[in-house]
Amino acid sequence: MEKSHFMNKEQLVEKYGKIPWISPYEKVIAMTDGNFIELHEFHARGKCIGGSAWETYHYPRVSDLVVSGRREGARNIFVLKKGRAELNLIPGIAGAGIESAKISDGFIEVTYAGLAGGGIAATVCRGLAEGVDGIEILSLGGGSELGKARIKLKKYSKVVIGVDDTDSSKGGATWALVNEIANRMDKRGLAHYLSHSIVQLYTKTPEKTTNCVSISVVFATDNTEKLISEFKKMLGKNTYSDETAMAVFTRIIPDDGLIDYAKNVKSRVVSIDEAYRTAEKHGVQLIPVTGERGVIGALASIPFADNPDEAVKIYA
């Protein structure tokens, strides 16, 4: 077993960068709302879908800290509770997990442990990722050995922005416009643009456009107010509609009442007043951009931001 020691990225590359069975993760991003932590881990080289599938299967089973885990391509997305868990690692059955998660000033620290290849992923492979400030290797792992390490990540806030009603009979495509604005926010360094969901709304609503969808996008940022301000400004300049609106949510997990509202908007006509009442009750900021009608669908898109496959389904 290796002696515990903290290593920065340069030291890690120098010591382990040429080992042929070390495959670096592409990027790791950590966000918190003070209660929960959300991790986005882009697995080895951004291509290792198998590794992502393995971890999103094992980690929720092995660690009580993992509230949920899912995979999008070669990316792991975990929601964690703060604290520490005892891991009972069993070869082939319970191969790896998250042992602790801690929020400190400016940083989030996560301790991973794993057997054999799961231990190598837990240590050096994650340590080499973009976004990892440093790593404390508690034991290196590999072969049949336990690997354990604590990684230090910059603390970001999660911001979900929902948008509806940007196009008209003359032009526009809400999904594409929002994707381009979100990408611009990323390129300008205002946030890490993490995901995009297309949310099918009630297909029989009288005011619908052709496909009747709203959009939500997820960001990790350390400047929430500027991100919202710049996103709104760019949306206002490029919309084709007089009813464009935004919704902004900054917690990790939406509550059941917000989810129920979103399902209603997929199933029946909902009023602007109902949208405002729901937003106030459940901690969502509604922002008219060129008008107010868009607040209905913008708010409905928020709970589906983390479930794009369910978001596209037609309810009614």
C-alpha positions in Angstrom: 0.0 0.0 0.0 1.3 3.4 -0.9 1.8 6.1 1.7 -0.9 8.8 1.6 0.2 12.0 -0.2 -1.3 14.9 -2.0 -0.3 15.4 -5.7 -1.1 18.2 -8.1 -1.7 17.5 -11.8 1.9 18.1 -12.8 3.2 15.6 -10.2 0.6 13.0 -11.2 1.5 13.3 -14.9 5.2 13.0 -14.1 4.8 9.9 -12.0 2.0 8.0 -13.7 1.5 9.6 -17.1 3.5 7.1 -19.1 2.0 3.9 -17.6 0.2 2.1 -20.4 -2.8 1.0 -18.4 -3.6 4.5 -17.0 -6.4 5.9 -19.1 -7.3 9.5 -18.0 -10.8 10.7 -17.5 -11.6 13.6 -19.8 -13.2 16.0 -17.2 -14.8 16.0 -13.8 -17.2 18.8 -12.7 -18.8 19.1 -9.2 -21.7 21.3 -8.3 -23.6 21.9 -5.0 -26.6 23.7 -3.7 -25.3 23.3 -0.1 -27.3 20.2 0.5 -26.5 17.8 -2.3 -23.5 17.4 -4.6 -23.8 16.6 -8.3 -20.9 15.1 -10.2 -20.4 14.9 -13.9 -17.5 12.6 -14.8 -16.6 12.3 -18.4 -15.0 8.9 -18.5 -11.6 7.9 -19.9 -10.8 9.8 -23.1 -14.5 10.7 -23.3 -15.1 7.4 -25.1 -15.2 4.7 -22.4 -18.9 4.0 -22.3 -18.3 0.6 -20.7 -16.5 2.2 -17.8 -19.3 4.7 -17.3 -21.9 1.9 -17.4 -19.9 -0.2 -14.9 -19.7 2.7 -12.4 -23.2 3.9 -12.7 -24.3 0.3 -12.0 -22.0 -0.3 -9.1 -21.7 3.0 -7.2 -25.4 3.4 -6.2 -25.4 -0.2 -5.0 -22.2 0.0 -3.0 -22.5 3.4 -1.4 -25.3 4.9 0.7 -24.1 8.4 -0.3 -25.2 8.0 -3.9 -28.7 9.3 -4.2 -28.9 8.5 -7.9 -26.6 7.6 -10.8 -27.1 7.6 -14.5 -25.1 7.4 -17.7 -25.2 9.7 -20.7 -22.8 8.4 -23.3 -19.4 8.0 -21.6 -20.4 10.4 -18.8 -21.3 9.4 -15.2 -23.8 11.7 -13.4 -24.1 11.1 -9.7 -26.1 13.0 -7.1 -24.5 12.6 -3.6 -25.4 13.2 0.0 -22.7 14.8 2.1 -20.9 12.5 4.6 -19.1 9.2 4.8 -20.2 5.6 4.1 -18.6 2.3 4.9 -18.0 0.3 1.7 -18.1 -3.5 1.7 -16.2 -4.1 -1.5 -16.5 -7.6 -2.9 -14.6 -8.7 -6.0 -16.9 -9.0 -9.0 -20.0 -8.1 -7.0 -19.3 -4.7 -5.4 -16.2 -3.5 -7.0 -16.1 0.2 -6.3 -17.9 3.1 -4.6 -17.8 6.6 -3.2 -16.7 6.6 0.4 -17.1 10.2 1.3 -18.2 13.6 0.0 -17.4 16.9 1.6 -18.1 20.6 0.8 -15.4 23.1 2.0 -14.6 26.7 1.1 -14.4 26.9 -2.7 -13.9 23.1 -3.1 -15.7 19.8 -3.1 -13.8 16.7 -2.0 -14.8 13.2 -3.0 -13.1 9.9 -1.8 -13.4 6.9 -4.1 -12.4 3.3 -3.5 -12.2 0.3 -5.8 -10.7 -3.1 -6.4 -8.4 -3.9 -9.3 -9.3 -1.8 -12.4 -12.0 0.0 -10.4 -9.3 1.2 -8.1 -7.2 2.6 -10.9 -10.2 4.5 -12.1 -10.7 5.7 -8.5 -7.2 7.1 -8.3 -4.9 8.1 -11.1 -7.4 8.1 -14.0 -9.7 10.6 -12.3 -6.7 12.6 -11.0 -5.6 13.3 -14.5 -8.9 14.8 -15.6 -9.5 18.4 -16.4 -11.2 20.0 -13.4 -9.4 18.0 -10.8 -7.4 20.5 -8.6 -5.4 17.7 -6.9 -5.6 14.2 -5.6 -4.6 12.4 -2.4 -3.8 8.8 -3.3 -4.5 6.7 -0.2 -3.6 3.5 -2.0 -2.8 3.1 -5.7 -4.6 -0.2 -6.5 -4.3 -2.2 -9.7 -4.0 -6.0 -10.0 -6.0 -7.4 -7.1 -5.2 -4.4 -4.8 -7.5 -1.8 -3.3 -7.3 1.7 -4.8 -8.4 4.6 -2.9 -8.1 8.4 -3.5 -9.6 11.7 -2.5 -9.9 14.2 -5.3 -10.3 18.0 -4.9 -12.7 19.8 -7.3 -13.6 23.4 -7.7 -17.1 24.1 -6.2 -19.6 25.2 -8.8 -23.3 26.1 -8.5 -25.9 24.2 -10.7 -28.1 26.4 -12.8 -30.9 25.0 -14.9 -32.4 27.4 -17.5 -35.8 26.6 -19.1 -36.9 28.4 -22.3 -40.2 28.4 -24.2 -41.8 30.2 -27.1 -39.0 31.6 -29.3 -40.2 30.7 -32.8 -43.0 31.8 -35.1 -44.4 30.8 -38.5 -41.6 33.0 -40.0 -38.7 31.1 -38.5 -36.8 29.9 -35.5 -36.1 26.6 -33.7 -36.1 26.8 -29.9 -34.0 23.6 -29.4 -31.3 24.9 -31.7 -31.3 28.6 -30.5 -31.0 27.6 -26.8 -28.3 25.1 -27.7 -26.3 27.8 -29.5 -26.8 30.3 -26.7 -25.7 27.8 -24.1 -22.7 26.9 -26.2 -21.8 30.6 -26.4 -22.0 30.9 -22.6 -19.5 28.0 -22.3 -17.1 29.5 -24.9 -17.1 32.8 -23.1 -16.1 31.1 -19.9 -19.3 32.0 -18.0 -20.2 28.3 -17.3 -19.7 24.7 -18.2 -22.5 23.7 -20.5 -23.5 20.2 -19.4 -26.8 19.1 -21.0 -29.8 19.9 -23.1 -33.4 18.4 -22.9 -36.3 18.8 -25.3 -39.5 18.7 -23.4 -42.7 17.7 -25.3 -45.6 19.8 -24.0 -49.4 19.2 -24.4 -49.9 18.6 -28.1 -53.5 20.1 -28.2 -52.7 23.4 -26.6 -54.3 26.2 -28.8 -51.2 28.4 -28.8 -48.7 25.7 -29.8 -46.1 25.9 -32.5 -45.7 22.9 -34.8 -43.9 20.6 -32.4 -44.9 22.3 -29.1 -41.7 21.8 -27.1 -39.8 23.7 -24.5 -36.1 23.4 -23.7 -33.9 23.1 -20.5 -30.2 23.4 -20.3 -27.9 22.7 -17.4 -24.8 24.7 -16.4 -22.1 24.6 -13.7 -21.0 28.1 -12.9 -19.3 30.3 -10.3 -21.1 33.4 -11.6 -24.8 32.7 -11.5 -26.1 36.2 -11.9 -23.9 37.1 -14.9 -24.8 33.8 -16.6 -28.5 34.5 -16.3 -28.2 38.1 -17.4 -26.1 37.3 -20.5 -28.3 34.3 -21.4 -31.4 36.5 -21.2 -29.8 39.3 -23.3 -28.8 36.9 -26.0 -32.2 35.2 -26.0 -34.0 38.6 -26.3 -31.9 39.5 -29.3 -32.5 36.3 -31.3 -36.1 35.2 -30.5 -38.8 35.5 -33.2 -41.6 35.5 -30.6 -43.3 38.2 -28.5 -44.0 35.6 -25.8 -40.5 34.3 -25.0 -39.7 33.6 -21.3 -37.2 31.9 -19.1 -37.2 29.8 -15.9 -34.2 29.5 -13.6 -33.6 26.8 -11.0 -30.5 26.5 -8.8 -31.1 23.4 -6.7 -29.8 20.0 -7.4 -33.1 18.0 -7.0 -36.6 19.3 -8.0 -39.3 18.5 -5.5 -42.4 16.4 -6.3 -44.7 19.4 -6.7 -42.6 20.8 -9.5 -42.5 17.4 -11.2 -46.3 17.2 -10.9 -46.7 20.6 -12.5 -44.4 19.6 -15.4 -46.5 16.4 -16.0 -49.6 18.5 -16.1 -48.1 20.8 -18.8 -47.5 17.7 -20.8 -51.1 16.5 -20.3 -53.4 19.6 -20.3 -53.8 23.3 -20.8 -52.1 25.2 -17.9 -52.5 28.9 -17.2 -49.9 31.6 -16.7 -51.2 32.2 -13.2 -50.7 28.5 -12.3 -47.1 28.7 -13.5 -46.4 31.7 -11.3 -47.9 30.1 -8.3 -46.0 26.9 -8.8 -42.7 28.7 -9.4 -43.1 30.8 -6.2 -43.9 27.7 -4.1 -41.0 25.6 -5.5 -38.2 28.0 -5.7 -38.0 28.8 -9.4 -37.4 32.3 -10.9 -39.6 33.1 -13.9 -38.2 35.8 -16.2 -40.4 37.2 -19.1 -38.0 38.1 -22.0 -40.4 39.4 -24.6 -43.6 38.2 -23.0 -45.2 36.0 -20.4 -46.8 33.0 -22.2 -43.5 31.2 -22.4 -43.3 30.9 -18.6 -45.7 27.9 -18.7 -43.4 25.7 -20.8 -40.2 27.1 -19.5 -41.1 26.1 -16.0 -42.3 22.7 -17.1 -38.9 22.0 -18.7 -37.0 22.3 -15.4 -37.8 18.9 -13.8 -37.0 17.2 -17.0 -33.5 18.7 -17.3 -32.0 15.5 -15.9 -34.2 13.1 -17.7 -34.1 13.8 -21.5 -35.4 10.4 -22.5 -38.6 10.9 -20.5 -38.8 14.6 -21.5 -39.5 13.8 -25.2 -42.4 11.5 -24.6 -45.9 12.5 -25.6 -48.4 12.3 -22.7 -51.4 13.8 -24.4 
